[in-house]
């Protein structure tokens, strides 16, 4: 399948003040993809929605045509729900630095206002059985360095549940970590073949 010309970037964050500007624009990712000819949308999303399903429905309202959906951290849960609930909008999924679910040490770090969003198996907000129904192209990238919020085991779980998924090598730091800026060209080079 040829790369999609339309890319939607779904930022991370869960119960915190983070937006698309901080996650995708300031690190230079939007600019770099645009310079390569992609039509890039980076909508802000609610990082404390009433449910992951509601977050996906809200995101669907900002997508005008079938796109490659690139999601980072907790945005991965929104993107996967989007693919499940609105499959005609998602041509492929690129899941970057997926947030780890089911780790009580990690869950304890989130504010009480998002406690209703912490449940999950491999990912928050989606069951492993639901994940296994996805048949579209999927690429997954690990966080490098690994952190307790973005554990390698989450990437491995996704790769085992989604037999058509491929791992993007190498891994990179997730935004808004400043280390990504020094690796931006290499990051975009690794990302583009999966769009």
Beta strands, then each sheet from edge to edge (+ up, - down):
strand 1: 6-10
strand 2: 39-41
strand 3: 67-72
strand 4: 90-96
strand 5: 137-141
strand 6: 166-167
sheet 1: 2+ 1+ 3+ 4+ 5+ 6+
end
